[in-house]
């Protein structure tokens, strides 16, 4: 026995021993079994999702076919009446807005005319004040001229009568 131990080559420390062919086959079979389990699980959940989608589509189709139309002719007539009422209100509002704009334009025009009249009145008041001053100056000058020219003058007989 001691001779058999000497004939086996020793593997260096830290390296795993070489696996034999049977162990390798068992490892691959285990790995394949795990992959097959994952595939089966995915197939199961995918199939369940497809079945749920088909059931939901069938339920939606059933409800679409069996549900009666809820809108009646009376409902449609009521909606048309409401739309007509809203249109009338909008057109009435637009007319009022146009009238208001017209009144505003008239008020603005009157404001401009009043401002022009006020400006003209102030110019005329200035002219009147200027004319009053000129009149007072002329009256003062006339009064001074009358006092200087109203000195007593004696009339002398003219030579024509002799």
ABEGO torsion letter per residue (X at the ends): XAAAAAABBBBBBGBBBBBBAAAAAAAAAAAAAAAAAAAAAAAAAAAAAAAAAAAAAAAAAAAAAABBBABBAAAAAAAAAAAAAAAAAAAAAAAAAAAAAAAAAAAAAAAAAAAAAAAAAAAAAAAAAAAAAAAAAAAAAAAAAAAAAABBBBBBBBAAAX
